[in-house]
Amino acid sequence: MKTRTTETLVGAFVLLGFGALFFLALKAANLGNFSTAPTYTLSARFDNIGGLKVRAPVRSAGVTVGRVTGITLDNKTFQGVVSMDIRNDFQFPKDSSAKILTSGLLGDQYIGLEPGASEANLAAGATIKQTQSALVLESLIGQMLFSKAAEAGSEAGATK
C-alpha cells in the first residue's frame, strides 16, 4: 500500500514538472496569453526593425496593449512594415508615435507606443507616421570604435 502512495506522488510530481515545462515553453515563444479580446490593426514603417519578431508585445507605458502580427518589406521604399493588433479598449491619438525598444540591455525587442495629443484617434487599418527604428548594438559599437580611431589618428597627426 505504501508503494502505491509513493508511486502516485512521484507520478503527480512528474506531471507537475511537465506542466511547468509546457508553461515555460509558451512564455519563451511569446504565446503565454491567449487573449480573445477584440482588436484592430495598425501598421508602422521602420528603416530598421532590428530583431523584432512576430508575436512581440506592443506596449504603452509598460502595459501590453497588443501584439505584432506581421513583418514585411516594402519593395519600393525598402522599409520594414510592421502590422500589429491592438486591443479595442485602447484607442490611440492620430499623432501617436511608435518606437522599437529593447527589454533590458540584451533582451527581446518590442514596439513602444507613445500617445500624442490629437483629439482624433487612429482608425482600424491606419499607419502610424512617426516612428523610430531599433538601435542596433553592433552599429553603435562600430561608430564608437570608428570615432576613437579617428581621434587617435588626428592626435598622431597633430604631434608630428
MDTraj code that builds the backbone (N, CA, C; nanometers):
import mdtraj as md
import numpy as np

residues = "MET LYS THR ARG THR THR GLU THR LEU VAL GLY ALA PHE VAL LEU LEU GLY PHE GLY ALA LEU PHE PHE LEU ALA LEU LYS ALA ALA ASN LEU GLY ASN PHE SER THR ALA PRO THR TYR THR LEU SER ALA ARG PHE ASP ASN ILE GLY GLY LEU LYS VAL ARG ALA PRO VAL ARG SER ALA GLY VAL THR VAL GLY ARG VAL THR GLY ILE THR LEU ASP ASN LYS THR PHE GLN GLY VAL VAL SER MET ASP ILE ARG ASN ASP PHE GLN PHE PRO LYS ASP SER SER ALA LYS ILE LEU THR SER GLY LEU LEU GLY ASP GLN TYR ILE GLY LEU GLU PRO GLY ALA SER GLU ALA ASN LEU ALA ALA GLY ALA THR ILE LYS GLN THR GLN SER ALA LEU VAL LEU GLU SER LEU ILE GLY GLN MET LEU PHE SER LYS ALA ALA GLU ALA GLY SER GLU ALA GLY ALA THR LYS".split()
xyz = np.array([
    [0.0809, -0.1186, 0.0000],
    [0.0000, 0.0000, 0.0000],
    [0.0859, 0.1261, 0.0000],
    [0.1968, 0.1200, 0.0758],
    [0.2840, 0.2359, 0.0848],
    [0.3506, 0.2634, -0.0498],
    [0.3850, 0.1574, -0.1264],
    [0.4486, 0.1765, -0.2581],
    [0.3516, 0.2436, -0.3546],
    [0.2254, 0.2096, -0.3467],
    [0.1271, 0.2695, -0.4363],
    [0.1145, 0.4198, -0.4085],
    [0.1171, 0.4608, -0.2842],
    [0.1105, 0.6027, -0.2484],
    [0.2342, 0.6754, -0.2982],
    [0.3496, 0.6136, -0.2812],
    [0.4743, 0.6733, -0.3278],
    [0.4727, 0.6882, -0.4803],
    [0.4281, 0.5840, -0.5488],
    [0.4215, 0.5906, -0.6950],
    [0.3239, 0.6986, -0.7422],
    [0.2132, 0.7141, -0.6747],
    [0.1154, 0.8171, -0.7095],
    [0.1758, 0.9559, -0.6895],
    [0.2453, 0.9762, -0.5797],
    [0.3086, 1.1053, -0.5536],
    [0.4174, 1.1365, -0.6565],
    [0.4967, 1.0368, -0.6920],
    [0.6010, 1.0570, -0.7935],
    [0.5367, 1.0900, -0.9278],
    [0.4304, 1.0196, -0.9633],
    [0.3598, 1.0478, -1.0883],
    [0.3031, 1.1890, -1.0911],
    [0.2446, 1.2318, -0.9794],
    [0.1901, 1.3680, -0.9708],
    [0.3020, 1.4714, -0.9831],
    [0.4152, 1.4447, -0.9215],
    [0.5294, 1.5358, -0.9300],
    [0.5818, 1.5448, -1.0732],
    [0.5881, 1.4328, -1.1444],
    [0.6336, 1.4322, -1.2839],
    [0.5360, 1.5099, -1.3718],
    [0.4062, 1.4910, -1.3519],
    [0.3064, 1.5657, -1.4281],
    [0.3164, 1.7158, -1.3995],
    [0.3412, 1.7521, -1.2763],
    [0.3591, 1.8924, -1.2404],
    [0.4828, 1.9502, -1.3112],
    [0.5889, 1.8710, -1.3174],
    [0.7104, 1.9141, -1.3879],
    [0.6850, 1.9349, -1.5367],
    [0.6112, 1.8432, -1.6000],
    [0.5773, 1.8601, -1.7420],
    [0.4907, 1.9831, -1.7641],
    [0.3978, 2.0074, -1.6730],
    [0.3143, 2.1271, -1.6823],
    [0.3981, 2.2542, -1.6727],
    [0.4953, 2.2555, -1.5834],
    [0.5831, 2.3721, -1.5690],
    [0.6672, 2.3928, -1.6947],
    [0.7190, 2.2853, -1.7529],
    [0.7970, 2.2972, -1.8765],
    [0.7110, 2.3483, -1.9918],
    [0.5870, 2.3019, -1.9995],
    [0.4949, 2.3482, -2.1029],
    [0.4681, 2.4981, -2.0870],
    [0.4455, 2.5421, -1.9639],
    [0.4230, 2.6843, -1.9348],
    [0.5445, 2.7675, -1.9744],
    [0.6641, 2.7225, -1.9405],
    [0.7860, 2.7952, -1.9774],
    [0.8058, 2.8002, -2.1281],
    [0.7720, 2.6928, -2.1974],
    [0.7848, 2.6914, -2.3435],
    [0.6895, 2.7929, -2.4058],
    [0.5684, 2.8034, -2.3544],
    [0.4732, 2.9020, -2.4060],
    [0.5219, 3.0440, -2.3800],
    [0.5758, 3.0684, -2.2623],
    [0.6266, 3.2018, -2.2298],
    [0.7464, 3.2374, -2.3180],
    [0.8345, 3.1424, -2.3409],
    [0.9529, 3.1684, -2.4233],
    [0.9150, 3.1970, -2.5680],
    [0.8063, 3.1381, -2.6147],
    [0.7618, 3.1594, -2.7529],
    [0.6625, 3.2745, -2.7640],
    [0.6449, 3.3514, -2.6571],
    [0.5513, 3.4643, -2.6551],
    [0.4085, 3.4203, -2.6829],
    [0.3723, 3.3009, -2.6405],
    [0.2363, 3.2507, -2.6603],
    [0.1649, 3.2333, -2.5269],
    [0.2155, 3.2962, -2.4238],
    [0.1664, 3.2752, -2.2883],
    [0.0260, 3.3244, -2.2638],
    [-0.0185, 3.4243, -2.3372],
    [-0.1551, 3.4703, -2.3129],
    [-0.2393, 3.4447, -2.4367],
    [-0.3519, 3.3858, -2.4132],
    [-0.4430, 3.3520, -2.5218],
    [-0.5619, 3.4472, -2.5166],
    [-0.5352, 3.5743, -2.5344],
    [-0.6392, 3.6759, -2.5251],
    [-0.7315, 3.6662, -2.6460],
    [-0.8598, 3.6706, -2.6184],
    [-0.9579, 3.6689, -2.7266],
    [-1.0318, 3.8021, -2.7345],
    [-0.9740, 3.9052, -2.6737],
    [-1.0368, 4.0373, -2.6781],
    [-1.0376, 4.0879, -2.8220],
    [-1.1412, 4.1630, -2.8609],
    [-1.1463, 4.2169, -2.9969],
    [-1.0328, 4.3167, -3.0203],
    [-0.9797, 4.3161, -3.1415],
    [-0.8646, 4.4005, -3.1746],
    [-0.8889, 4.4771, -3.3042],
    [-0.8052, 4.5764, -3.3271],
    [-0.7997, 4.6458, -3.4557],
    [-0.6546, 4.6498, -3.5004],
    [-0.6329, 4.6636, -3.6304],
    [-0.4986, 4.6547, -3.6869],
    [-0.4422, 4.7930, -3.7154],
    [-0.3162, 4.8126, -3.6775],
    [-0.2386, 4.9313, -3.7121],
    [-0.1113, 4.8850, -3.7807],
    [-0.0486, 4.9742, -3.8558],
    [0.0811, 4.9417, -3.9150],
    [0.1750, 5.0595, -3.8953],
    [0.3035, 5.0316, -3.9075],
    [0.4059, 5.1347, -3.8943],
    [0.5235, 5.0948, -3.9825],
    [0.5951, 5.1961, -4.0342],
    [0.7102, 5.1718, -4.1211],
    [0.8377, 5.2120, -4.0475],
    [0.9366, 5.1242, -4.0538],
    [1.0637, 5.1482, -3.9863],
    [1.1784, 5.1283, -4.0846],
    [1.2847, 5.2097, -4.0700],
    [1.4035, 5.1910, -4.1528],
    [1.4785, 5.0649, -4.1140],
    [1.4748, 5.0299, -3.9864],
    [1.5440, 4.9108, -3.9379],
    [1.4624, 4.8523, -3.8240],
    [1.4198, 4.7271, -3.8369],
    [1.3408, 4.6664, -3.7306],
    [1.4271, 4.5864, -3.6344],
    [1.5569, 4.5761, -3.6594],
    [1.6450, 4.5029, -3.5680],
    [1.6026, 4.3580, -3.5555],
    [1.5860, 4.3114, -3.4320],
    [1.5489, 4.1723, -3.4062],
    [1.4035, 4.1549, -3.3673],
    [1.3178, 4.2480, -3.4092],
    [1.1761, 4.2386, -3.3766],
    [1.1168, 4.1141, -3.4413],
    [1.0304, 4.0459, -3.3680],
    [0.9704, 3.9217, -3.4180],
    [0.8183, 3.9310, -3.4135],
    [0.7555, 3.8488, -3.4962],
    [0.6105, 3.8350, -3.4919],
    [0.5732, 3.7818, -3.3530],
    [0.4623, 3.8272, -3.2992],
    [0.4114, 3.7960, -3.1645],
    [0.4824, 3.8760, -3.0554],
    [0.5722, 3.9681, -3.0934],
    [0.6344, 4.0547, -2.9934],
    [0.5271, 4.1462, -2.9348],
    [0.5409, 4.1832, -2.8093],
    [0.4384, 4.2688, -2.7493],
    [0.4436, 4.4118, -2.8022],
    [0.3284, 4.4757, -2.8003],
    [0.3163, 4.6191, -2.8257],
    [0.2761, 4.6784, -2.6914],
    [0.3575, 4.7724, -2.6413],
    [0.3340, 4.8260, -2.5071],
    [0.3190, 4.9772, -2.5112],
    [0.2415, 5.0264, -2.4179],
    [0.2293, 5.1691, -2.3948],
    [0.2360, 5.1893, -2.2442],
    [0.3294, 5.2718, -2.1993],
    [0.3521, 5.2957, -2.0560],
    [0.3809, 5.1649, -1.9823],
    [0.4429, 5.0696, -2.0497],
    [0.4790, 4.9427, -1.9884],
    [0.3691, 4.8384, -1.9881],
    [0.2494, 4.8750, -2.0329],
    [0.1353, 4.7833, -2.0345],
    [0.1216, 4.7242, -2.1744],
    [0.1094, 4.5936, -2.1826],
    [0.0918, 4.5283, -2.3126],
    [-0.0488, 4.5573, -2.3642],
    [-0.0537, 4.6242, -2.4815],
    [-0.1826, 4.6627, -2.5408],
    [-0.2100, 4.5876, -2.6701],
    [-0.1133, 4.5077, -2.7169],
    [-0.1325, 4.4353, -2.8419],
    [-0.0136, 4.3474, -2.8738],
    [-0.0134, 4.2948, -2.9960],
    [0.0931, 4.2056, -3.0437],
    [0.1267, 4.2385, -3.1883],
    [0.2519, 4.2148, -3.2261],
    [0.2945, 4.2264, -3.3651],
    [0.2404, 4.1056, -3.4398],
    [0.1729, 4.1298, -3.5523],
    [0.1123, 4.0195, -3.6269],
    [0.1835, 3.9899, -3.7585],
    [0.2641, 4.0831, -3.8072],
    [0.3328, 4.0586, -3.9333],
    [0.4444, 4.1587, -3.9572],
    [0.5473, 4.1123, -4.0263],
    [0.6602, 4.1981, -4.0634],
    [0.6916, 4.1699, -4.2095],
    [0.6866, 4.2751, -4.2917],
    [0.7164, 4.2600, -4.4339],
    [0.8115, 4.3714, -4.4772],
    [0.8618, 4.3597, -4.5986],
    [0.9496, 4.4613, -4.6566],
    [0.8769, 4.5259, -4.7735],
    [0.8712, 4.6589, -4.7724],
    [0.8109, 4.7334, -4.8828],
    [0.9120, 4.7378, -4.9963],
    [0.8761, 4.6848, -5.1125],
    [0.9696, 4.6764, -5.2253],
    [1.0031, 4.8113, -5.2858],
    [0.9242, 4.9145, -5.2606],
    [0.9512, 5.0460, -5.3184],
    [1.0376, 5.1326, -5.2274],
    [1.0052, 5.1355, -5.0989],
    [1.0807, 5.2212, -5.0060],
    [1.1886, 5.1446, -4.9313],
    [1.1846, 5.0122, -4.9388],
    [1.2779, 4.9245, -4.8672],
    [1.2765, 4.9510, -4.7174],
    [1.1579, 4.9747, -4.6665],
    [1.1370, 4.9889, -4.5238],
    [1.0644, 4.8656, -4.4720],
    [1.0872, 4.8358, -4.3451],
    [1.0141, 4.7279, -4.2814],
    [0.8752, 4.7765, -4.2427],
    [0.7731, 4.7020, -4.2808],
    [0.6358, 4.7366, -4.2468],
    [0.5891, 4.6377, -4.1396],
    [0.5544, 4.6926, -4.0246],
    [0.5132, 4.6102, -3.9108],
    [0.3629, 4.6264, -3.8907],
    [0.2912, 4.5145, -3.8912],
    [0.1476, 4.5142, -3.8626],
    [0.1278, 4.4689, -3.7186],
    [0.0340, 4.5333, -3.6510],
    [0.0096, 4.4968, -3.5119],
    [-0.1384, 4.5012, -3.4811],
    [-0.1812, 4.4105, -3.3967],
    [-0.3191, 4.4083, -3.3489],
    [-0.3218, 4.4730, -3.2118],
    [-0.4068, 4.5756, -3.1969],
    [-0.4214, 4.6481, -3.0718],
    [-0.5602, 4.6180, -3.0158],
    [-0.5680, 4.5932, -2.8860],
    [-0.6974, 4.5651, -2.8242],
    [-0.7903, 4.6855, -2.8371],
    [-0.9176, 4.6599, -2.8624],
    [-1.0164, 4.7658, -2.8849],
    [-1.0318, 4.8605, -2.7662],
    [-1.0035, 4.8137, -2.6451],
    [-1.0215, 4.9009, -2.5298],
    [-0.9092, 5.0031, -2.5156],
    [-0.8100, 5.0002, -2.6068],
    [-0.7034, 5.1003, -2.6082],
    [-0.7090, 5.1759, -2.7407],
    [-0.7454, 5.3025, -2.7355],
    [-0.7523, 5.3867, -2.8551],
    [-0.6415, 5.4914, -2.8460],
    [-0.5643, 5.5052, -2.9529],
    [-0.4509, 5.5973, -2.9530],
    [-0.4774, 5.7145, -3.0472],
    [-0.4316, 5.8358, -3.0091],
    [-0.4487, 5.9533, -3.0950],
    [-0.3750, 5.9379, -3.2274],
    [-0.4199, 6.0149, -3.3289],
    [-0.3609, 6.0068, -3.4632],
    [-0.2135, 6.0427, -3.4658],
    [-0.1690, 6.1317, -3.3770],
    [-0.0291, 6.1743, -3.3785],
    [0.0585, 6.0929, -3.2832],
    [0.0165, 5.9708, -3.2521],
    [0.0969, 5.8827, -3.1672],
    [0.2222, 5.8394, -3.2424],
    [0.3247, 5.7999, -3.1672],
    [0.4493, 5.7541, -3.2294],
    [0.4797, 5.6117, -3.1848],
    [0.5555, 5.5411, -3.2668],
    [0.5940, 5.4029, -3.2382],
    [0.7460, 5.3924, -3.2405],
    [0.8011, 5.3233, -3.1418],
    [0.9460, 5.3007, -3.1329],
    [0.9708, 5.1523, -3.1130],
    [1.0814, 5.1062, -3.1666],
    [1.1230, 4.9696, -3.1385],
    [1.2208, 4.9779, -3.0225],
    [1.1838, 4.9176, -2.9112],
    [1.2622, 4.9242, -2.7885],
    [1.3097, 4.7849, -2.7489],
    [1.4010, 4.7805, -2.6548],
    [1.4577, 4.6546, -2.6080],
    [1.4306, 4.6381, -2.4593],
    [1.3894, 4.5195, -2.4194],
    [1.3711, 4.4882, -2.2777],
    [1.5087, 4.4621, -2.2172],
    [1.5573, 4.5540, -2.1380],
    [1.6895, 4.5383, -2.0789],
    [1.7981, 4.5650, -2.1806],
    [1.9216, 4.5317, -2.1459],
    [2.0352, 4.5608, -2.2334],
    [2.0374, 4.4696, -2.3558],
    [2.0159, 4.3413, -2.3361],
    [2.0210, 4.2467, -2.4478],
    [1.8930, 4.1648, -2.4592],
    [1.7811, 4.2190, -2.4123],
    [1.6557, 4.1445, -2.4116],
    [1.5835, 4.1464, -2.5440],
    [1.4632, 4.0926, -2.5427],
    [1.3780, 4.0895, -2.6617],
    [1.3336, 4.2303, -2.6981],
    [1.3017, 4.2490, -2.8245],
    [1.2550, 4.3789, -2.8701],
    [1.1031, 4.3803, -2.8759],
    [1.0477, 4.4993, -2.8566],
    [0.9039, 4.5184, -2.8603],
    [0.8745, 4.6559, -2.9177],
    [0.7476, 4.6806, -2.9502],
    [0.7058, 4.8113, -3.0005],
    [0.6532, 4.8917, -2.8825],
    [0.7016, 5.0134, -2.8688],
    [0.6511, 5.1051, -2.7674],
    [0.5681, 5.2130, -2.8346],
    [0.4429, 5.2258, -2.7946],
    [0.3552, 5.3294, -2.8489],
    [0.3487, 5.4456, -2.7502],
    [0.3736, 5.5654, -2.8011],
    [0.3611, 5.6854, -2.7194],
    [0.2443, 5.7669, -2.7726],
    [0.1411, 5.7853, -2.6898],
    [0.0242, 5.8586, -2.7374],
    [0.0551, 6.0049, -2.7629],
    [-0.0094, 6.0599, -2.8635],
    [0.0046, 6.2009, -2.8959],
    [-0.1029, 6.2817, -2.8261],
    [-0.1291, 6.4019, -2.8778],
    [-0.2259, 6.4922, -2.8152],
    [-0.3461, 6.5213, -2.9041],
    [-0.3561, 6.4564, -3.0177],
    [-0.4654, 6.4813, -3.1112],
    [-0.5996, 6.4378, -3.0516],
    [-0.7039, 6.5083, -3.0911],
    [-0.8390, 6.4722, -3.0457],
    [-0.8902, 6.3485, -3.1191],
    [-0.8498, 6.3316, -3.2461],
    [-0.8960, 6.2174, -3.3263],
    [-0.8072, 6.0958, -3.3000],
    [-0.8682, 5.9780, -3.3019],
    [-0.7949, 5.8545, -3.2777],
    [-0.7590, 5.7848, -3.4083],
    [-0.6596, 5.6974, -3.4009],
    [-0.6217, 5.6149, -3.5154],
    [-0.7358, 5.5177, -3.5454],
    [-0.7715, 5.5066, -3.6717],
    [-0.8770, 5.4133, -3.7127],
    [-0.8149, 5.2783, -3.7456],
    [-0.8968, 5.1773, -3.7509],
    [-0.8501, 5.0440, -3.7892],
    [-0.7879, 5.0506, -3.9281],
    [-0.6700, 4.9920, -3.9447],
    [-0.6000, 4.9923, -4.0723],
    [-0.5108, 5.1132, -4.0937],
    [-0.5062, 5.2056, -3.9993],
    [-0.4250, 5.3270, -4.0136],
    [-0.2762, 5.2944, -3.9996],
    [-0.1944, 5.3860, -4.0505],
    [-0.0488, 5.3734, -4.0402],
    [0.0037, 5.4816, -3.9464],
    [0.0850, 5.4415, -3.8522],
    [0.1483, 5.5372, -3.7609],
    [0.2609, 5.6042, -3.8371],
    [0.2569, 5.7360, -3.8450],
    [0.3526, 5.8118, -3.9269],
    [0.4858, 5.8347, -3.8566],
    [0.4822, 5.8633, -3.7281],
    [0.6051, 5.8947, -3.6538],
    [0.6614, 5.7667, -3.5942],
    [0.7791, 5.7262, -3.6445],
    [0.8408, 5.6036, -3.5952],
    [0.9886, 5.6270, -3.5665],
    [1.0424, 5.5433, -3.4811],
    [1.1857, 5.5435, -3.4521],
    [1.2339, 5.4001, -3.4610],
    [1.3338, 5.3785, -3.5458],
    [1.3833, 5.2433, -3.5695],
    [1.4591, 5.1894, -3.4492],
    [1.4892, 5.0615, -3.4561],
    [1.5619, 4.9944, -3.3493],
    [1.7059, 5.0428, -3.3447],
    [1.7592, 5.0499, -3.2237],
    [1.9016, 5.0769, -3.2080],
    [1.9745, 4.9438, -3.2190],
    [2.0662, 4.9349, -3.3126],
    [2.1409, 4.8124, -3.3326],
    [2.2732, 4.8256, -3.2582],
    [2.2932, 4.7389, -3.1596],
    [2.4097, 4.7474, -3.0725],
    [2.5401, 4.7404, -3.1510],
    [2.5447, 4.6572, -3.2546],
    [2.6664, 4.6439, -3.3345],
    [2.7013, 4.7750, -3.4045],
    [2.5991, 4.8466, -3.4529],
    [2.6237, 4.9754, -3.5194],
    [2.6777, 5.0779, -3.4217],
    [2.6215, 5.0806, -3.3014],
    [2.6694, 5.1753, -3.2007],
    [2.8145, 5.1468, -3.1622],
    [2.8487, 5.0203, -3.1463],
    [2.9865, 4.9840, -3.1131],
    [3.0793, 5.0213, -3.2281],
    [3.0358, 4.9962, -3.3523],
    [3.1165, 5.0321, -3.4691],
    [3.1393, 5.1817, -3.4781],
    [3.0370, 5.2616, -3.4511],
    [3.0522, 5.4072, -3.4542],
    [3.1483, 5.4538, -3.3459],
    [3.1395, 5.3934, -3.2273],
    [3.2293, 5.4317, -3.1185],
    [3.3737, 5.3979, -3.1543],
    [3.3961, 5.2796, -3.2068],
    [3.5315, 5.2398, -3.2453],
    [3.5858, 5.3289, -3.3566],
    [3.5010, 5.3627, -3.4535],
    [3.5423, 5.4479, -3.5638],
    [3.5799, 5.5870, -3.5129],
    [3.5005, 5.6424, -3.4200],
    [3.5316, 5.7757, -3.3676],
    [3.6591, 5.7736, -3.2837],
    [3.6818, 5.6666, -3.2078],
    [3.8058, 5.6551, -3.1291],
    [3.9265, 5.6431, -3.2212],
    [3.9117, 5.5683, -3.3311],
    [4.0219, 5.5542, -3.4267],
    [4.0498, 5.6877, -3.4945],
    [3.9451, 5.7638, -3.5258],
    [3.9629, 5.8953, -3.5878],
    [4.0314, 5.9916, -3.4915],
    [3.9952, 5.9868, -3.3625],
    [4.0606, 6.0707, -3.2620],
    [4.2081, 6.0356, -3.2498],
    [4.2364, 5.9067, -3.2465],
    [4.3753, 5.8631, -3.2346],
    [4.4558, 5.9057, -3.3579],
    [4.3946, 5.8993, -3.4756],
    [4.4615, 5.9406, -3.5973],
    [4.4873, 6.0899, -3.6016],
    [4.3929, 6.1690, -3.5525],
    [4.4119, 6.3153, -3.5528],
    [4.5136, 6.3574, -3.4479],
    [4.5186, 6.2869, -3.3339],
    [4.6193, 6.3181, -3.2313],
    [4.7588, 6.2824, -3.2818],
    [4.7708, 6.1725, -3.3547],
    [4.9006, 6.1323, -3.4077],
    [4.9478, 6.2329, -3.5125],
    [4.8565, 6.2850, -3.5932],
    [4.8903, 6.3853, -3.6951],
    [4.9284, 6.5199, -3.6320],
    [4.8690, 6.5516, -3.5179],
    [4.8955, 6.6795, -3.4515],
    [5.0303, 6.6793, -3.3814],
    [5.0807, 6.5637, -3.3388],
    [5.2074, 6.5591, -3.2651],
    [5.3280, 6.5577, -3.3581],
    [5.3096, 6.5387, -3.4869],
    [5.4230, 6.5329, -3.5791],
    [5.4815, 6.6660, -3.6036],
])
top = md.Topology()
chain = top.add_chain()
for i, resn in enumerate(residues, 1):
    res = top.add_residue(resn, chain, resSeq=i)
    for name in ("N", "CA", "C"):
        top.add_atom(name, md.element.get_by_symbol(name[0]), res)
traj = md.Trajectory(xyz[None], top)
